[in-house]
């Protein structure tokens, strides 16, 4: 996070004043609510929470005159934090640094949040007082700076939640610098800040040379895109063969994670009784034989690769809580404790099989198997995913948990524009997720069972079919979420008429015994949630997709959504004695993408079950000779009209539809 320029600066003066630093950066400037908008602030705040200490142990200056108060005495102070791992341009200062989060209550900036890092900030622990002033003294000594040297810090970053990294520019290590005004100083300092950190992060092998967390678990509801996020972050490493993946499951153990001896098929030359190699047509003859070899698994493959390169290597564990972590990691658990240099603090003795394999791959005396011990190198990152809905499968103990960083992946709109389709009508997928997740939280008092955007993926056209929606989404909601909430007012499966649908009511069978989805119930459930459906207006479809219109038995119809009612009207004219029920039954035999013709009773049932105010606008009424009315569905898109035309043209009804292009 970039700091307010000159807020953390030393040895600079202005001709028109001293240019005293403000020792703070506001995290948002948008009145009246002062929401946190500063880029990168979230990482700083997470680190501050992780490194927080009691307010009564920290003191800081606040207000005019710079009077020093205990943080606990000030209502403005919200979080006091002490970072014990602090680096300037990659150099470990080896002294704590104190930052305080405040919520201002001044008349001009009431409610604005800022972080304060004054040189007068102090921290008292076990009768030992630490101060930012002493930190700065040690920093000047480390970099050989005179007391009045001109330098400034322009960026804070927090890595692994407890490491504070400062980026600094040394303008003059020996003397102070005077500028004509603050504008001149600002322009010069901006020109000195490198475009990248390459000029200031002069890391040596003994210092940290990684930016991404070493061990982190991405967790959240199913379908939030945890694996996708990891895939995006490791795409370059994947292309270069530096990513190794495994998935934990109940049968996973140490051998499937690390490796073990297994029987493998090899080949050897065939020899005769004299011991000579047998040849056929001048070529040696080979035969298969079984031998036992050490077969490395994901951990060992990643471990070897990391020791063979300086580039980051990633071991990705999908569904980490679906396996017994204590059993799978075994004594590797000890390696997860990393030092400031990113290397395991406590190497472990490798078992004989693994030791022999690593010596073969890395060589005798290599650091990766020195003294028959293994330790994780600084460039080996172990990342994992975990669905919160599955967290009780294999509980992860607190000792294991605290060795990982935790990255929450929230449910959010991926803005793919996906739709759920039932009876030809399309419903907004994101609107469904918002409403169902709200219902889940109310019913279960938990977020664990909520659905993420990628819980159910559509076909290539961005549409989730009713069949897929029922088999994946409805089944999950019925079986894993609402099954035990039949008496709750928030039960999803209680629809408008007060009855409760069961899962089997979402399926029915045709005359041939073929199972088909009951799309009426899908619409009833979506309607009971109030999910927004896409209403297609005639004005939106005229001349769409390059089609200028349609010829229906030689007559022109320009608007796509009027085609079905025109075609059904022709059919009724040719068959005037058929009843509404007979016409609907005949048209249903076409097996089009969705039902097109409905009786008055069917439309009334839809109207009763739905809260869609535009429902009747989706159907064109058509009067029959006997006084009955049928309704023709008009919500057409190009894919549907193509299917509709093909099915109608294939009948011997004397009706033909042809697009005008």
Backbone torsions as a table, in degrees:
resi	resn	phi	psi	omega
1	UNK	NA	122.8	178.7
2	UNK	-69.5	134.5	177.9
3	UNK	-85.8	159.2	171.3
4	UNK	-58.8	124.4	-174.9
5	UNK	-60.1	136.4	-178.2
6	UNK	74.2	6.8	177.8
7	UNK	-79.8	-19.6	-179.5
8	UNK	-134.9	73.4	-169.8
9	UNK	-138.0	157.5	-173.7
10	UNK	-142.3	145.5	172.6
11	UNK	68.3	28.0	175.2
12	UNK	-121.8	139.4	-178.1
13	UNK	-133.3	155.8	178.3
14	UNK	-115.6	143.6	179.3
15	UNK	-60.7	-29.9	-178.6
16	UNK	-97.0	8.7	179.4
17	UNK	170.4	-176.8	-177.1
18	UNK	-86.8	-21.9	-178.8
19	UNK	68.3	43.9	-178.0
20	UNK	-62.5	133.9	-179.9
21	UNK	-67.1	152.3	-179.2
22	UNK	-87.2	-14.6	177.5
23	UNK	57.6	32.2	178.6
24	UNK	-167.4	160.2	177.1
25	UNK	-134.1	126.4	177.1
26	UNK	-76.4	138.5	-176.0
27	UNK	-91.9	-0.8	177.4
28	UNK	-171.0	141.2	-176.0
29	UNK	-122.4	10.4	-173.7
30	UNK	-91.0	106.7	175.5
31	UNK	-72.7	157.9	1.0
32	UNK	-91.7	-5.5	-170.3
33	UNK	-96.8	-14.5	178.9
34	UNK	51.5	51.4	176.1
35	UNK	-68.0	154.6	-177.5
36	UNK	-75.7	111.0	-176.9
37	UNK	-121.1	-2.5	-174.4
38	UNK	-70.6	124.8	-177.8
39	UNK	-61.1	127.4	179.4
40	UNK	89.8	-3.8	-176.7
41	UNK	-64.3	-31.7	-175.8
42	UNK	-62.2	-36.4	-179.3
43	UNK	-69.4	-40.4	177.8
44	UNK	-63.0	-44.8	-177.1
45	UNK	-66.4	-38.7	176.7
46	UNK	-61.2	-44.6	177.9
47	UNK	-62.6	-39.5	179.7
48	UNK	-64.8	-40.0	178.4
49	UNK	-65.8	-42.9	-179.6
50	UNK	-62.5	-37.3	-176.7
51	UNK	-100.9	21.7	-176.2
52	UNK	-70.8	151.3	178.3
53	UNK	-132.1	163.2	178.1
54	UNK	-56.6	139.4	-177.5
55	UNK	-60.8	-30.1	-177.1
56	UNK	-75.4	-0.9	177.9
57	UNK	-98.1	-5.6	-174.9
58	UNK	-120.6	139.6	174.8
59	UNK	-124.3	151.2	-178.7
60	UNK	-157.0	155.8	175.5
61	UNK	-83.7	142.7	179.4
62	UNK	-151.1	141.7	177.8
63	UNK	83.8	177.4	-179.0
64	UNK	-65.9	141.2	-179.3
65	UNK	91.2	-15.3	175.1
66	UNK	67.4	29.4	178.4
67	UNK	-62.7	140.3	-177.4
68	UNK	-93.5	130.2	179.0
69	UNK	-123.5	158.1	165.4
70	UNK	-73.4	140.3	-178.1
71	UNK	-60.1	-32.2	-179.1
72	UNK	-69.6	-16.3	-179.2
73	UNK	-85.4	-10.7	-174.1
74	UNK	-112.2	123.7	177.3
75	UNK	-63.2	-24.1	-177.4
76	UNK	-70.6	-26.6	-175.8
77	UNK	-78.1	126.0	-176.9
78	UNK	-111.4	-41.2	179.7
79	UNK	-139.3	131.4	172.7
80	UNK	-114.4	131.6	-173.8
81	UNK	-132.6	144.1	177.1
82	UNK	-126.3	116.4	176.5
83	UNK	-94.2	122.7	180.0
84	UNK	-93.7	-15.7	176.3
85	UNK	-111.3	100.9	-173.7
86	UNK	-127.5	133.2	-177.2
87	UNK	-129.0	140.4	170.3
88	UNK	-117.2	119.7	-177.0
89	UNK	51.0	37.5	176.5
90	UNK	87.1	-5.7	-178.9
91	UNK	-95.4	127.1	-179.8
92	UNK	-74.2	119.0	-178.5
93	UNK	-80.7	-20.1	175.0
94	UNK	59.2	46.5	176.8
95	UNK	-161.2	143.5	-176.3
96	UNK	-67.2	157.3	175.8
97	UNK	-133.9	138.3	-171.0
98	UNK	-111.5	127.7	176.7
99	UNK	-127.1	143.4	179.4
100	UNK	-127.3	134.9	173.7
101	UNK	-95.0	125.3	179.6
102	UNK	-123.0	154.5	172.3
103	UNK	-116.3	107.4	-171.4
104	UNK	-65.5	146.7	176.5
105	UNK	-123.3	20.1	177.8
106	UNK	-70.8	158.5	-178.5
107	UNK	-63.1	-35.4	-175.9
108	UNK	-80.7	-26.3	-176.8
109	UNK	-135.3	41.4	-176.8
110	UNK	-63.4	123.6	178.9
111	UNK	96.8	-10.0	-179.4
112	UNK	-71.8	134.9	178.5
113	UNK	-97.8	137.7	-179.5
114	UNK	-140.5	154.6	170.0
115	UNK	-105.2	137.4	-176.8
116	UNK	-117.4	131.7	-176.3
117	UNK	-136.6	44.6	-176.8
118	UNK	-59.9	151.0	175.4
119	UNK	-66.2	-15.9	179.6
120	UNK	-92.0	0.3	175.8
121	UNK	-64.1	135.0	179.4
122	UNK	-131.7	159.4	-179.7
123	UNK	-138.7	125.5	-178.9
124	UNK	-108.4	121.7	-178.8
125	UNK	-141.4	121.3	-179.3
126	UNK	52.6	45.0	178.0
127	UNK	64.8	13.4	174.9
128	UNK	-111.0	126.8	-178.4
129	UNK	-101.9	128.6	176.2
130	UNK	-110.2	148.6	-178.7
131	UNK	-141.5	151.4	174.7
132	UNK	-66.4	-25.8	177.8
133	UNK	-63.1	-43.3	177.6
134	UNK	-67.7	-36.5	175.6
135	UNK	-57.6	-46.0	-178.5
136	UNK	-66.9	-34.8	177.1
137	UNK	-63.0	-43.8	179.2
138	UNK	-65.5	-36.1	178.9
139	UNK	-64.7	-42.7	178.5
140	UNK	-62.5	-39.2	178.7
141	UNK	-65.2	-42.2	-178.2
142	UNK	-61.8	-38.5	-176.4
143	UNK	-101.2	5.6	178.2
144	UNK	67.0	41.0	-177.2
145	UNK	-96.8	138.2	173.2
146	UNK	-69.6	160.4	-178.0
147	UNK	-58.5	-32.0	-177.7
148	UNK	-105.6	21.3	180.0
149	UNK	-61.9	149.6	179.0
150	UNK	-96.8	115.6	177.5
151	UNK	-157.6	162.9	-178.9
152	UNK	-151.1	151.4	174.4
153	UNK	-102.5	129.3	-175.6
154	UNK	-116.4	-5.5	-175.5
155	UNK	-152.0	138.3	169.5
156	UNK	-114.1	136.2	170.4
157	UNK	-136.3	144.8	176.6
158	UNK	-115.2	124.8	177.1
159	UNK	-113.3	144.1	177.5
160	UNK	54.7	23.8	174.8
161	UNK	68.7	-16.1	-177.9
162	UNK	-128.3	7.5	179.4
163	UNK	-111.8	118.2	178.1
164	UNK	-97.7	118.5	179.8
165	UNK	-110.6	123.3	178.3
166	UNK	-105.6	139.4	173.3
167	UNK	-105.6	126.6	-175.1
168	UNK	-129.0	154.3	173.1
169	UNK	-121.8	129.8	178.4
170	UNK	-99.4	104.8	-176.6
171	UNK	-73.7	-48.6	177.5
172	UNK	-149.5	114.6	-174.9
173	UNK	-74.6	-15.0	-174.8
174	UNK	-106.4	-35.4	-169.5
175	UNK	-131.4	161.0	172.4
176	UNK	-78.0	164.9	-179.9
177	UNK	-128.9	134.2	178.1
178	UNK	-107.4	133.8	-179.5
179	UNK	-115.0	153.8	-178.4
180	UNK	-62.2	-44.8	179.0
181	UNK	-154.3	175.2	-177.1
182	UNK	-66.0	-29.9	179.8
183	UNK	-66.0	-43.5	178.1
184	UNK	-63.2	-41.6	179.3
185	UNK	-62.8	-44.5	-178.5
186	UNK	-61.5	-45.8	-178.5
187	UNK	-62.1	-41.7	-179.8
188	UNK	-68.2	-42.5	-177.7
189	UNK	-66.5	-38.7	177.5
190	UNK	-60.2	-36.2	-179.9
191	UNK	-71.4	-21.0	-178.6
192	UNK	-87.1	-18.5	-180.0
193	UNK	-73.0	123.4	-178.8
194	UNK	-66.5	150.4	178.1
195	UNK	-64.9	-29.6	173.6
196	UNK	-127.4	173.7	178.8
197	UNK	-82.7	6.2	-173.4
198	UNK	-61.5	-35.3	-176.1
199	UNK	-76.8	-22.1	-176.2
200	UNK	-108.1	-22.5	179.2
201	UNK	-94.0	77.9	179.7
202	UNK	-89.4	70.5	-176.0
203	UNK	-71.0	146.7	170.4
204	UNK	-113.5	166.7	-178.8
205	UNK	-54.4	-21.3	-178.5
206	UNK	-85.5	-4.3	-178.5
207	UNK	-113.1	165.8	-175.5
208	UNK	-69.5	130.5	-179.8
209	UNK	-126.6	29.8	176.2
210	UNK	-128.3	150.5	179.6
211	UNK	-109.3	-36.7	-177.9
212	UNK	-77.1	151.6	177.3
213	UNK	-57.8	144.4	179.9
214	UNK	-75.5	-44.0	-178.8
215	UNK	-134.0	114.6	179.1
216	UNK	-144.8	149.7	178.4
217	UNK	-116.8	122.6	174.6
218	UNK	-86.5	120.5	-177.2
219	UNK	-130.8	155.5	-179.6
220	UNK	162.9	-175.8	-178.7
221	UNK	-67.1	157.8	178.4
222	UNK	-62.9	135.1	177.1
223	UNK	88.0	13.7	-179.5
224	UNK	-85.2	-4.7	176.9
225	UNK	91.0	29.7	-179.0
226	UNK	-63.3	-50.1	179.6
227	UNK	-64.3	-36.5	179.6
228	UNK	-64.6	-40.4	179.5
229	UNK	-63.7	-42.8	177.4
230	UNK	-63.8	-42.4	-179.4
231	UNK	-59.9	-41.2	179.1
232	UNK	-64.9	-41.8	-177.0
233	UNK	-70.9	-26.1	-176.2
234	UNK	-109.2	17.8	-174.8
235	UNK	-59.3	-45.5	-178.9
236	UNK	-64.8	-43.2	178.5
237	UNK	-63.8	-35.6	178.7
238	UNK	-61.4	-45.6	-179.7
239	UNK	-61.4	-30.6	-176.9
240	UNK	-96.4	11.7	175.5
241	UNK	72.2	29.8	-178.8
242	UNK	-111.0	19.5	177.7
243	UNK	-122.0	131.1	179.7
244	UNK	-126.4	129.7	-174.6
245	UNK	-119.4	147.9	172.1
246	UNK	-149.4	158.9	177.5
247	UNK	-124.5	126.8	178.3
248	UNK	-81.2	145.8	176.2
249	UNK	-151.0	170.9	-174.0
250	UNK	-55.9	-25.7	-179.4
251	UNK	-93.3	0.8	179.2
252	UNK	-66.8	142.4	176.4
253	UNK	-146.5	-175.1	-176.7
254	UNK	-56.6	-41.4	-175.7
255	UNK	-69.1	-32.9	179.4
256	UNK	-79.7	-14.7	178.9
257	UNK	-96.8	-39.2	-175.8
258	UNK	-101.9	-49.4	-179.2
259	UNK	136.1	166.9	178.4
260	UNK	-166.5	171.6	176.3
261	UNK	-74.9	133.9	179.2
262	UNK	-137.6	152.9	173.3
263	UNK	-70.3	130.1	179.2
264	UNK	-130.3	152.2	179.8
265	UNK	-90.2	125.1	176.8
266	UNK	-124.6	176.0	179.0
267	UNK	-124.2	145.9	175.0
268	UNK	-141.1	155.7	-179.4
269	UNK	-69.5	140.8	177.6
270	UNK	-80.7	133.2	179.6
271	UNK	-120.9	149.3	177.1
272	UNK	-85.0	-178.6	-176.2
273	UNK	-62.2	-21.9	179.0
274	UNK	-84.6	-5.0	179.8
275	UNK	89.2	5.1	179.3
276	UNK	-85.8	147.0	178.5
277	UNK	-68.2	129.6	179.4
278	UNK	-80.1	135.2	178.6
279	UNK	-124.5	150.0	176.3
280	UNK	-135.5	124.3	-175.5
281	UNK	55.5	35.7	177.2
282	UNK	81.4	0.4	-178.8
283	UNK	-114.4	145.0	179.3
284	UNK	-66.0	144.4	178.2
285	UNK	-99.7	131.5	-178.7
286	UNK	-116.3	154.7	176.5
287	UNK	-135.6	151.7	178.9
288	UNK	-79.3	146.4	171.5
289	UNK	-148.9	156.6	-177.3
290	UNK	-97.1	129.4	175.4
291	UNK	-132.7	161.8	178.9
292	UNK	-102.2	125.9	-179.9
293	UNK	-135.3	155.0	175.2
294	UNK	-75.5	121.2	-179.7
295	UNK	-106.2	109.1	-178.0
296	UNK	-71.9	148.2	175.8
297	UNK	-113.1	-169.0	-168.2
298	UNK	-53.2	-47.3	-177.2
299	UNK	-61.3	-49.3	-176.5
300	UNK	-65.3	-39.8	178.7
301	UNK	-62.6	-42.8	178.6
302	UNK	-68.1	-39.7	-179.4
303	UNK	-61.0	-47.0	-179.5
304	UNK	-64.3	-44.6	-178.9
305	UNK	-61.4	-41.5	-178.3
306	UNK	-63.6	-36.0	179.1
307	UNK	-77.2	-14.7	-178.3
308	UNK	-96.7	-2.3	-179.0
309	UNK	-143.3	157.9	174.2
310	UNK	-92.9	-9.0	-179.0
311	UNK	-77.7	156.2	177.9
312	UNK	-62.4	137.0	175.9
313	UNK	-119.4	139.0	-174.6
314	UNK	-120.7	126.8	170.8
315	UNK	-104.4	112.2	-175.7
316	UNK	-102.9	124.0	178.3
317	UNK	-111.4	109.6	176.5
318	UNK	-82.2	142.3	175.0
319	UNK	54.8	53.2	-173.3
320	UNK	-60.2	-29.8	-177.5
321	UNK	-86.7	2.0	175.4
322	UNK	-86.6	-3.5	175.5
323	UNK	-120.2	163.7	178.0
324	UNK	-83.5	97.8	-172.8
325	UNK	-60.2	-38.3	-179.7
326	UNK	-62.2	-38.8	179.8
327	UNK	-74.1	-39.4	-175.1
328	UNK	-72.5	-45.8	-177.5
329	UNK	-77.3	-34.2	-177.9
330	UNK	55.3	-132.6	-178.8
331	UNK	-76.9	-4.8	173.8
332	UNK	-64.1	-20.9	178.1
333	UNK	-50.4	-38.0	-177.3
334	UNK	-65.5	-27.1	-178.5
335	UNK	-71.3	-17.3	-175.8
336	UNK	-72.0	-13.6	172.9
337	UNK	-77.4	111.1	-177.9
338	UNK	-107.7	145.5	176.0
339	UNK	-86.5	-176.4	179.4
340	UNK	-61.1	-23.8	179.6
341	UNK	-88.7	2.0	177.9
342	UNK	85.2	-2.5	-178.9
343	UNK	-95.4	149.2	179.3
344	UNK	-55.4	131.6	177.8
345	UNK	-70.3	-31.2	-172.8
346	UNK	-127.4	89.3	176.3
347	UNK	-60.1	154.6	179.4
348	UNK	-123.4	156.3	178.7
349	UNK	-75.2	125.1	178.7
350	UNK	-78.3	143.8	176.7
351	UNK	-68.2	165.0	-171.3
352	UNK	-57.4	-45.6	-177.4
353	UNK	-63.0	-48.1	-179.7
354	UNK	-65.7	-40.4	-179.6
355	UNK	-58.8	-47.2	-179.6
356	UNK	-62.9	-40.8	-179.8
357	UNK	-64.5	-44.7	-177.9
358	UNK	-66.7	-36.8	177.1
359	UNK	-65.0	-35.8	177.9
360	UNK	-67.3	-41.3	-176.4
361	UNK	-80.5	-39.6	-174.5
362	UNK	-100.5	-25.1	-178.8
363	UNK	102.2	150.0	178.4
364	UNK	-60.3	137.7	176.1
365	UNK	79.1	0.8	179.1
366	UNK	-65.3	146.9	-178.9
367	UNK	-57.8	-26.8	-178.7
368	UNK	-74.0	-12.2	178.2
369	UNK	-146.6	32.8	-178.4
370	UNK	-68.0	133.9	-178.3
371	UNK	55.5	31.0	179.5
372	UNK	63.6	22.1	-180.0
373	UNK	-113.4	151.0	177.1
374	UNK	-117.7	146.9	174.3
375	UNK	-149.0	146.6	-177.4
376	UNK	-73.5	130.7	176.4
377	UNK	-76.8	165.9	-174.6
378	UNK	-68.2	-16.8	-176.9
379	UNK	-101.2	8.3	178.3
380	UNK	-96.5	112.9	-179.7
381	UNK	-103.1	130.9	177.4
382	UNK	-113.9	110.5	-178.9
383	UNK	-117.1	149.1	-176.4
384	UNK	-143.6	162.9	174.9
385	UNK	-119.7	152.2	179.5
386	UNK	-151.1	123.9	173.4
387	UNK	-81.6	126.6	179.8
388	UNK	-65.5	-25.7	179.8
389	UNK	-70.6	-16.3	-179.5
390	UNK	-108.4	14.5	-168.7
391	UNK	-68.0	-16.3	-179.7
392	UNK	-90.7	-1.1	-177.9
393	UNK	-61.9	-55.0	172.0
394	UNK	-133.6	99.3	-178.3
395	UNK	-57.1	138.5	177.6
396	UNK	-97.9	122.9	-175.7
397	UNK	-72.3	161.0	-174.2
398	UNK	-64.5	-32.7	179.2
399	UNK	-64.1	-37.4	177.6
400	UNK	-72.6	-42.3	-176.5
401	UNK	-60.0	-42.2	-172.0
402	UNK	-73.0	-6.4	177.0
403	UNK	-90.5	6.1	-179.3
404	UNK	-124.8	150.2	164.6
405	UNK	-84.5	149.0	-177.2
406	UNK	-117.6	124.0	-176.5
407	UNK	-116.1	108.6	-178.8
408	UNK	-80.1	128.8	177.2
409	UNK	-105.4	105.1	-174.4
410	UNK	-77.3	164.4	173.0
411	UNK	-79.2	124.5	-179.1
412	UNK	-147.3	165.0	-179.2
413	UNK	-79.0	112.3	178.3
414	UNK	-77.1	-5.5	174.8
415	UNK	56.0	43.5	175.2
416	UNK	-88.4	-13.7	180.0
417	UNK	73.9	25.1	-176.8
418	UNK	-68.8	150.2	179.9
419	UNK	-127.8	152.4	169.7
420	UNK	-104.5	129.6	-176.5
421	UNK	-112.0	130.7	175.8
422	UNK	-145.0	130.9	-176.6
423	UNK	52.2	32.4	178.4
424	UNK	83.2	-14.1	177.6
425	UNK	-87.1	145.8	-178.2
426	UNK	-112.8	136.6	-178.0
427	UNK	-120.5	139.5	-176.1
428	UNK	-67.3	122.2	-176.7
429	UNK	-64.2	-43.8	-178.6
430	UNK	-66.4	-37.6	177.4
431	UNK	-63.7	-40.0	175.9
432	UNK	-60.6	-46.1	-178.2
433	UNK	-60.9	-43.2	180.0
434	UNK	-60.5	-44.5	-175.7
435	UNK	-74.7	-38.9	-179.7
436	UNK	-70.9	-36.5	179.3
437	UNK	-67.6	-35.2	175.5
438	UNK	-64.4	-41.1	178.9
439	UNK	-66.6	-40.6	179.2
440	UNK	-62.0	-44.1	-178.7
441	UNK	-65.1	-38.5	178.8
442	UNK	-66.4	-43.2	-175.1
443	UNK	-73.3	-39.4	-172.6
444	UNK	-104.1	-8.5	-175.5
445	UNK	54.5	36.3	-177.2
446	UNK	-153.3	153.1	175.0
447	UNK	-98.4	-5.0	-172.0
448	UNK	-60.5	-33.4	-172.5
449	UNK	-96.3	6.5	-177.9
450	UNK	-70.4	163.6	-175.4
451	UNK	-106.5	136.8	174.1
452	UNK	-91.2	170.0	-174.5
453	UNK	-60.0	-34.3	-175.1
454	UNK	-97.3	18.4	179.5
455	UNK	-59.7	-39.1	179.8
456	UNK	-133.7	121.7	-176.6
457	UNK	-97.8	144.0	-176.4
458	UNK	-83.4	179.4	170.3
459	UNK	-73.0	-177.6	-175.1
460	UNK	-63.0	-20.1	-178.6
461	UNK	-91.9	9.3	177.2
462	UNK	80.2	15.4	-178.4
463	UNK	-114.2	129.2	174.0
464	UNK	-91.8	115.1	-177.4
465	UNK	-67.7	158.1	178.0
466	UNK	-60.2	-37.2	-179.7
467	UNK	-63.3	-45.3	178.7
468	UNK	-68.6	-37.6	-179.4
469	UNK	-61.9	-42.4	-179.7
470	UNK	-70.3	-46.6	-173.9
471	UNK	-68.8	-29.2	-178.1
472	UNK	-103.8	-52.2	-172.8
473	UNK	-81.3	-54.9	-177.9
474	UNK	-62.2	-40.7	179.5
475	UNK	-61.2	-43.5	178.5
476	UNK	-62.5	-45.5	-178.1
477	UNK	-65.0	-38.9	-179.3
478	UNK	-71.9	-46.9	-170.9
479	UNK	-82.9	-36.4	-172.0
480	UNK	-109.1	-13.5	-173.9
481	UNK	-118.9	-61.0	-169.1
482	UNK	-99.8	2.3	-175.6
483	UNK	-57.7	-35.3	-176.7
484	UNK	-98.6	15.7	-176.5
485	UNK	-121.6	34.2	-177.0
486	UNK	-62.0	-29.2	-177.8
487	UNK	-93.4	1.3	-176.9
488	UNK	-85.0	146.1	176.2
489	UNK	-69.4	-17.0	179.8
490	UNK	-95.8	9.3	178.9
491	UNK	-60.6	121.6	-178.1
492	UNK	-61.5	-32.8	-169.8
493	UNK	-88.3	6.4	167.6
494	UNK	-90.0	113.0	-175.1
495	UNK	-98.9	-169.2	-168.6
496	UNK	-58.4	-34.1	-177.0
497	UNK	-82.4	2.3	177.8
498	UNK	88.6	-12.1	177.8
499	UNK	-79.2	162.5	179.6
500	UNK	-110.3	121.6	175.0
501	UNK	-75.8	144.7	171.0
502	UNK	-105.2	167.8	-175.9
503	UNK	-61.9	-35.8	-177.0
504	UNK	-66.9	-20.8	179.8
505	UNK	-72.3	-8.4	176.8
506	UNK	-86.1	1.6	177.2
507	UNK	-130.0	149.5	174.1
508	UNK	-143.5	176.8	-179.4
509	UNK	-126.0	142.4	176.9
510	UNK	-83.4	-174.4	-176.4
511	UNK	-63.2	-23.0	180.0
512	UNK	-93.9	6.0	179.7
513	UNK	82.0	8.1	179.3
514	UNK	-77.7	132.0	-179.1
515	UNK	-76.1	128.8	177.6
516	UNK	-132.0	156.0	-178.6
517	UNK	-78.5	136.1	175.2
518	UNK	-82.8	91.6	-174.4
519	UNK	-71.3	-20.5	175.5
520	UNK	-63.4	-40.8	179.2
521	UNK	-69.7	-33.3	175.4
522	UNK	-61.1	-46.0	178.8
523	UNK	-65.0	-37.3	179.6
524	UNK	-63.5	-41.7	179.5
525	UNK	-67.4	-45.2	178.2
526	UNK	-62.4	-39.0	179.5
527	UNK	-66.3	-37.7	179.8
528	UNK	-65.8	-25.9	176.7
529	UNK	-82.8	-15.2	-176.5
530	UNK	77.0	31.4	-178.6
531	UNK	-71.5	135.6	-179.0
532	UNK	-69.3	128.7	175.3
533	UNK	-106.7	152.0	-177.8
534	UNK	-82.5	119.0	178.9
535	UNK	-100.7	123.2	-178.3
536	UNK	-94.0	123.8	-179.7
537	UNK	-98.2	147.1	-178.3
538	UNK	-59.3	-35.9	-177.6
539	UNK	-64.4	-25.9	-177.8
540	UNK	-78.5	-17.8	-170.8
541	UNK	-106.8	-13.0	-178.0
542	UNK	-61.5	129.5	179.1
543	UNK	60.1	27.1	-179.7
544	UNK	-77.2	154.2	176.0
545	UNK	57.3	26.5	177.9
546	UNK	76.8	1.0	179.1
547	UNK	-90.2	123.6	-176.1
548	UNK	-84.3	-14.8	-179.6
549	UNK	161.7	-166.6	-177.9
550	UNK	-138.3	140.4	172.2
551	UNK	-95.5	120.2	177.7
552	UNK	-114.7	103.3	-173.3
553	UNK	52.2	40.0	175.5
554	UNK	90.2	-11.9	179.1
555	UNK	-95.5	142.9	-175.0
556	UNK	-87.3	131.4	168.9
557	UNK	-126.0	116.7	-173.4
558	UNK	-80.2	-28.1	-172.0
559	UNK	-102.6	126.7	-175.1
560	UNK	-57.7	-42.8	-173.1
561	UNK	-71.4	-12.3	178.1
562	UNK	-90.3	-9.4	-176.2
563	UNK	-61.9	-49.0	-177.7
564	UNK	-57.2	-45.6	-177.8
565	UNK	-66.7	-34.2	176.9
566	UNK	-65.9	-41.3	-178.7
567	UNK	-68.6	-45.0	179.5
568	UNK	-65.1	-35.7	177.4
569	UNK	-61.5	-42.0	175.9
570	UNK	-61.3	-40.6	-179.4
571	UNK	-63.9	-41.4	179.4
572	UNK	-64.5	-40.0	177.6
573	UNK	-61.3	-36.7	-179.1
574	UNK	-78.9	-18.6	-177.9
575	UNK	-133.5	66.1	-171.4
576	UNK	-69.2	-17.2	-174.8
577	UNK	-94.9	-1.1	-179.9
578	UNK	-76.8	143.9	176.3
579	UNK	-82.1	169.2	179.0
580	UNK	-60.0	-44.5	-178.7
581	UNK	-63.4	-37.6	-179.8
582	UNK	-68.1	-41.2	-179.8
583	UNK	-64.2	-44.9	179.4
584	UNK	-61.5	-43.1	-179.7
585	UNK	-62.0	-42.9	-179.5
586	UNK	-65.3	-44.5	-178.2
587	UNK	-68.4	-26.8	178.1
588	UNK	-70.1	-19.0	178.7
589	UNK	-73.7	-11.0	-178.9
590	UNK	-71.7	-21.1	-178.7
591	UNK	54.4	47.1	175.7
592	UNK	-75.9	171.0	176.9
593	UNK	-73.9	84.8	-177.5
594	UNK	99.7	154.1	179.9
595	UNK	-81.1	141.0	-176.8
596	UNK	-109.7	-30.4	-173.5
597	UNK	-119.1	134.9	-175.0
598	UNK	-135.5	150.8	173.1
599	UNK	-82.3	167.9	178.1
600	UNK	-61.8	-37.3	-179.6
601	UNK	-64.0	-40.3	180.0
602	UNK	-65.4	-40.1	179.2
603	UNK	-67.1	-38.0	179.0
604	UNK	-64.5	-39.7	177.3
605	UNK	-62.7	-41.4	177.9
606	UNK	-62.7	-42.3	-178.1
607	UNK	-64.3	-37.6	179.7
608	UNK	-67.5	-38.6	-174.8
609	UNK	-83.9	-13.4	-172.3
610	UNK	-114.7	153.2	173.5
611	UNK	-107.2	12.7	-179.4
612	UNK	-70.5	112.5	-178.2
613	UNK	-68.3	-21.7	-178.2
614	UNK	-100.3	14.9	-174.0
615	UNK	-57.6	-48.2	-177.3
616	UNK	-65.2	-25.6	178.6
617	UNK	-70.3	-10.6	179.6
618	UNK	-85.4	-4.9	-175.1
619	UNK	-130.9	137.9	175.9
620	UNK	-98.1	122.1	178.5
621	UNK	-73.2	145.6	-179.0
622	UNK	-141.3	118.2	-177.1
623	UNK	-81.9	141.6	178.3
624	UNK	-102.1	166.9	-178.6
625	UNK	-62.0	-33.6	-177.1
626	UNK	-84.2	5.5	177.7
627	UNK	95.5	-11.4	177.6
628	UNK	-74.2	163.0	177.1
629	UNK	-124.1	133.7	171.2
630	UNK	-113.0	161.1	-177.8
631	UNK	-123.5	134.6	-177.3
632	UNK	-113.1	123.7	-178.4
633	UNK	-68.4	136.7	-172.3
634	UNK	-122.2	7.0	-175.2
635	UNK	-83.4	84.6	-171.7
636	UNK	-104.1	142.9	166.0
637	UNK	-128.0	171.1	-172.2
638	UNK	-58.4	-41.6	-178.6
639	UNK	-61.6	-39.2	-178.5
640	UNK	-73.2	-40.9	-178.4
641	UNK	-67.1	-33.2	176.3
642	UNK	-63.9	-44.4	179.7
643	UNK	-66.9	-43.3	179.7
644	UNK	-59.5	-47.5	-178.9
645	UNK	-62.7	-43.1	-179.0
646	UNK	-61.5	-44.1	-177.6
647	UNK	-69.9	-39.7	179.5
648	UNK	-68.8	-44.7	-178.7
649	UNK	-62.0	-25.2	-178.0
650	UNK	-78.2	-11.1	-179.5
651	UNK	-86.6	163.6	178.2
652	UNK	-97.9	46.3	-176.4
653	UNK	-94.2	-7.6	-176.3
654	UNK	74.6	28.2	178.9
655	UNK	-124.2	130.3	-178.9
656	UNK	-133.8	132.8	180.0
657	UNK	-114.9	133.0	179.9
658	UNK	-140.7	129.1	179.0
659	UNK	-71.6	148.0	175.0
660	UNK	-102.6	118.2	-178.6
661	UNK	-117.3	NA	NA
